[in-house]
Amino acid sequence: MLFPTADYGIFFLFAFAAAWGLRRSLRARHGFLLVASYFFYAYWDWRFLPLLVGLSLLAALVGRWLQVETRPRAKNALVAVGVALSLSTLGVFKYLSFASVAVWGLLQWLGVSLGPARVPEVALPVGISFFAFHAISLMVDAYRGRIPVKVKVLDALLYVAFFPQLVAGPILRAASFLPQLTVPPDAEGIDAARAFELVVAGLVKKVLIANYLATRLVDPVFDSPRLHSGLEVLLAVYGYAAQIYCDFSGYTDIAIGSALLLGYRFPENFNAPYLADSPQDFWRRWHISLSSWLRDYLFIPLGGSRGSRARTLANLAITMVLGGLWHGAAWTFVLWGALHGAGLAVHRLWTETSLAWVRRLRAGRAFRPVAVFCTFHFVCLGWVLFRAPSVDAAREVFSALTGNWTGGTLLSPALVVALAAGLFGQAVPPRALAAARERLGGLPLAAQGLALAAAILFIEALGPQGVAPFIYFRF
């Protein structure tokens, strides 16, 4: 069930009405939202619903047990088993085929002849990485004593499976979401204007920008880079940067807006990432819920910055390589993660240097614009690896950049407008958005709803036929 479709609109209207109708009973409300979330997931593929229920139940029971267990050794064993089962489930469904091919290739390289590779075919459940990370967050937060409320099985199940974030995030923390489930929802406290703004912004990003760039520029060039001019290839690289930002942040906007209308607050997941002036700054702005999750549940447990400089740089590299592998079972994702790990390591060395000329350079007025320019192109370099289906395909894209820079049939004024909107729309001053939101919020709620409906119809009229799945659904 895709967000920018009539199916989701009908589903959400029913869920919205029923959830607020049950607001006087938290148990009934949460039970309904859980059933609705399971229906939402089963709409994709009902065969994997037991997997979602089982992983959610594991996290709920382990989290509840950890809150009452007082023996340190028992707690350590319990959280270790719970996290291991979650990671094993993720590994079987997402990485078994990749690992089998890698091991077979290594044995062939070592001279061990095994004949043709036999790769197990395992279907990938939609959103498994996201709900596995939610399960781990619940168990680890309970182990660390960071959940300020009692873990209830029903609430824990809803936390893992809550439909707005179920298949593509943002990654919620149990410590921040479970307390929201203990408070009766307040219809008067909903910022409807903010929710409507998020939904409309998400639809514009996905339907009018991401889909247009994908079909008119990115897909044709990445499918056959040698058939296009160097200029078209460069614009396609920029176009993918705009596409993936608009696609993923658009999903996040709709998810946050949907949750807000139901009375729940999700964390922001993007903050103008292409205005970042360093790799570190980029990861503070891009997919914030994932980067903070990797920091708190992987980088810090590895030792963080507490050891030597070499150990800190190694921890950064390991974290980013595993973060790349989390995105997909392919060498392109491993290289993408390694690239960002190297970028973070180099930036840390750059900021820690005692060289006087470096400090003067960084203090100059021109440094930030140049740093933003360099960081953006470093990120675009990584996006080629992220988008390409193989390392050879990525190499072909890089090679095509050096080709003929004249001619081309893909460029058009509409394409330039979409590309500019995708890249520079995030630079709109927050004060301008706040002012528009305030004007919308001053209207009666019925008028706000009509404005939302009009905007959706306008987007539907301008958008292309059909709606492609969000990019992050496959992770």
N, C-alpha and C positions, 0 to 999 in steps of 0.2 A: 504494500500500500504506500504509494508515493505521496509526499506532502502536497505538491502542486497539482492535485487531481480532485475531481468531484467526489471520488470514493472517500478520500480522507476528509474532505469538507463535510460530507454527510456523517461519517463516523465521529468526527470531532464534535459536531453539533449535538449528536445524541449523547456522547460522553460528557459534554459540558452541562447539558440540561440535567442528566441523571446525577452527576456528581454533586451539583449544587442543590439538587432536590434532596439528596441524602446528607446534607451538611450537618444535620443535628445528631447524627450517629457516625462517629469516626470509624467504627468497625465496619459498618455497612458501606460507608463511602470508600474506604480502602479496599474492601472486598470487591466492590464493583469495579474500581479502577484497576485492580489486579486482573480480574476476568477480562476487562476491556483490553488490557495490555497483552494478555495471552491471545486474545482474538486478533489483535493487530499483528502479532508475530506469526500466528498460524496462517494469516492471510497470505504471507509470503510463501511459506512451506510448512505445513502442519507436521511433517515428519520429524522436524527438529524441535518441536515444542517440548517433548519430554526432556531433551538435553537442557533447554533453558530452565525448566522446572526443577530438574535434578540439581543443576549447578546452583540455582538460587536457594534451594532447600539445604544443600550442603553448607553454603555460606551462612544461612540463617541459624542453623542448629549449632554450627561451630562458633559463630559469633555470640550466641546466647550462652553457650557453655563456657566460653572464655571469660565472660563477665562474672561468673560465679565461681570459677575455679581459682583456688588460691595457691596451689602448689606450683612453684616455678618450673620444675621439670615437666609436669603434666601440661602446663600451658605451652611450653616450648614444643613439646611433642604434638600437641593438638593443632597449633597454628602451622607447624611444619607439614603435617599430614593434609590439612585443609588446603594450603597453598600448593602443595605438590600435586594433589588431585586436580585442582583447577588448571595448573600449568600443563599437566599431563593431558587433560582433555583438549586444551588449546593446541598442544603439540601434535596429538593424533590427527585432529581434523585439519590443521593448517600447515603442518610442517612435515608430516610423514613422507609424502611424495618427494618433497625437496630434499630431505635428509637421505632418502633411499638413493636418489640419483647422485647426490654428493659422495656418499660412501662407495657406491659402485664405481664412480669416476676415479676416486682415490685408489681403490684396489686395482683398477685397470692401469693407472699410472705407476703403481708399484709392481706391475707385471703379473698380477693375479688374474687369470682369464676366467671369467664367469659367464661368458656368452652374452646374449642380448640382455639389456637392462629390463628388469621386471618391476615396473613402477605401480605401487598400489593406488587405485583410483578411490579417493575419498572426497565426497561432496563437501564443500565449505559452507557451513551454516551462516546465514546473513548475520553480521554484527557480533560474531562469537568473541572477537578480541575485546569489544567494549563490555559485554556483560561478564566476561571472565575477569577483566580488570575491576569491575564493580564488586564482584564476589571477593576478590583478593583484598580490595580496600576495606570491605566490611570486616573481614576476619583480622586483618592486621591492625585496623583502628581499634577493634575490640581488644586485641592482645595488648596494645599500647595504652589502653585505658583512656582513649580520646573520645569515646562516644558518651556524651553527657546524659543520655537517657537509657532506659532499659531496652535491650534489643528484644522486640516482639517478632515472632515468626512471620505474622501477616505483614507487618511493616517492612521487615527485611526482604521478603519476597517482592513486595512492591518496589522497594528501592532498586533492586537489581533489574526488574522487568518493566519499570515505568515507561510507557510507550513513547513519549516525546524524545527521550534520549536513548532508546533501546538499541537501535541499529547503527548509530553513528555519533553518539555522544551529544553534548559534552560529557566527559567522565566526571561523575559526581563523587563527592566524598561522603561516606556514611556518617561521619561526624557532623556534617553540615545539613544533610538532607533528613536523616531520621528524626532530629528534633522538630523539624517542621511538621512531621506527621503526628506529633503529640498535641499540637495546638489546633483548636477549632478554626476552620477557615473563615476569613472575614471578607465577605463580598464587598463591603464598603472600602476596604483597604487595597483593592486591586487597582493597579495603574493601567487602566484599559487603553489609554492613549499610547503608552509605552508598548504595550502588547501589540496593538494594531500597527504601530510603526515598525516593530520587528517583523511581523508577518509580511507586511507589504514590502519592506526592504529585502527580506529573504526571497520573496517571489520575484522581485525585479532582478536580483543578482542571479538567481538560478535560471529563470525562464527567459528573460530578455538579454542577459549578458553571457552567462556560462554556456548555455545551449547554443546560442548563436555563434560564439567564438569556436566552440567545439566542431560544429558541423561545417562552418564556412572557412575555417582556417586551420585549426590545430589538427584535426583528424586527417584531412587530406595531405598535409605536409608530413606529419609523422608516419603516415602509412607509406608514403613514397617520396622521401626527401630529395632524391636525385632528380625528380621530375619538376622541381621548383627552383626558382632563382634563390641566390643567397639572401636577398632582402626578404623574400617570403619566408624562408626558413628562420631568419632572425625574428621576424614579426610573429611567427608561430611559436617560437620559444617564449617571447613576451606574452603571446596570447595564452599559452598554457599557464603561465604565472597568474594571469588575470582569471583564467577559467577556474583553476583549482581554488583560488581564493574566493571567488564569487560562488562557486559550487558549494564548498564546505562551509564558509561563513554564512551563506544563504540558508543551508540546512540548519545550522546552529541558531540563526535568528528565528526561524520558524519554530524550532524546538523550544527555545527560551520563551517566545511569545505564547505558544500553546500552554506551556507549564504555568506561565504567569496568569493566564485566563482561568486556570484551574485552581489558582491560589498558592502556587509554589514558585520559589525563586531558584533559578539555576545560575551558576557563575558565568561571567563573560568568558568567551573563548578566543576572541580576536581583538586586537587593539592596533589597527593600522600597521600591519607587519612590514609592509614595504617602505615604511618610513624609518625602519630600524637602521642604526648606524654601526652595528657590529653583529657578528653571529650570535653572541650572547643576548643582545638586545632583540634580535629577531625571535629567539626562542622564548623571550619574555612576552612577545606579542602574538606569536603564531600558535594555534592549538594549545592555548595556555593550560587547559586542564590536563592534557597529556604531558607537556613538558614539566609541569609541577609534579605530576604523578611519578614520572621517571626520576625526578630529583629526590622526592621524599621516599619512594619505595625501592629505588635501585641505586642511584648515585650516592646518597648518604649512607645506606647500609654497606656499600662497598668500601666506605671510608671517607667519601666526600673530599673535602679539602683539608682534612685533619693531618694527613701524612706529609711526606716530602713532596717537592714539586713534581718529581717524576711519577710518584704514585697518584697525585691528583690528576695529572695529564692522562695517565693510564685509565683512571676511573672515568674521566670524561669520554675517552675513546670507547671503552666498553659499553658505557651507557648509551651512546649514540649509535653504535653498531647494533646493539640489541633493539634500540628504538627503531632503527631502519628495518630490521628483520621483523619487528612487530607489524609493520605496515604490509609486509608480503613475503612469501617464501620464494625469493628470487635473488640472484646475485646483484641485480640492479639496485635493489633496496639495501642490500648489505653495503654496496659501494656508496650509495647515497648517505647512509648513516655514517660510514667511515669518513666521507668528505666533510660532513658537518662536525664530526668529532675532531678532525684535523683543524677545521676552522676555529672551533672553540679553543683548542689547545694553543694555536698560534695567537689568537686574540688575548688569551690569558698571559702568555709570555710578553706580548706587546704592551699590555697595561701594567705589567709588573716591572718592566725595565727601568733602570735608573739613569739611562742615557739622557743627557740634558736636551739634546736636539729633538729627541722624540717627544719629550714633555712640552717643549716649545711648540712643536708642530701640532700636537693635540690641543693646545690652548688657543691656537689661531682661529680666526673667524671662518676661514674657508674650510676648516677641517671637517665639520659635520656634513655639509653638502657633499663633499668628496667621499666621506665615509659612507653616507647613505647610498650614493651611486655605486660604490664598490661592493657594498653588502648586497644590494639588489642583484647585481650581476653574478655575484657568488651564489646566491640563492637560485637564480635562473639556471646556472650551470648544473646545480643539483637537480633541478626540476626535469632536465633532459633525461637524467638517469631514472628519475621517478616515473616519468611518462613512458619511456621506451620499453617495449616488451622484452628486450634482451640487451646484453652489453654490445653485441654487434650492431643492433639497431641504433643504439645511442651513438656509437662510433660513426655510423653513417650520417646521422644528423649533424654531428660536429664537422664531418668532412664536407657536407653540403654547404655549410656556412662559408666555405672558402671558394665556392663555385661562382658562376656568373651572377652579377648583381644587377643585371638589366632585365627588363621584361617581367612577366608574371601576370596571371589572369585572376588571381584571388582577391586582389586589393580593390576596395571600394570605399566611398565615403562612410557608409553605414558601418563597415568593419572598423574603420579608424575610430569612429565615435564609440563603438562598443569596447574597443581596446582601451581607449582613453578613460572611459567610465569605469572599466574594471580595475585599472591600475591607479587612477587618481581620485576615484570616488571616495576612497577612505581618507583622503586629505580634507574633506569637508569639515570646517570648524565645528567642534561639538556644540558651541554656543548657538549656531544656526539651527542645528537639529533640536536642541532643547527649546528654542523659541517656537519652532514649528509644532513641537509636541505640546507645548503649553497652550498654544492656540487651539489645537485639536482637543486637548483635555478640557478646555472651557466650554465646549459644546455639550448639549445633552447627550446621554449615552446612546439614545436611539439614533441621533444624528451621526455620532461616531461610527456606529454600526453600518449606517447607510454609506458613509464615506469609505469604509473598508470594503463593502460590497462593490461599490463603484470602481475602486482601485483594482480589485481582483478581476472584474469584468474587463477593464481596460488592459490589464496585463494579459489576460486570456486572448483578447482580440489581437494584440500585437505579437504574441508569442508564436513560435513554430508549432507545427502539428506534432502531437505526441510529446512526451516528457521523458528524457533519458534518466536512468537511475543516478542518484548522487554518487560521486566518485568514491567517497569513503564507505559506501555500503559494502564494498568487497573486502574491507579490512576487518 
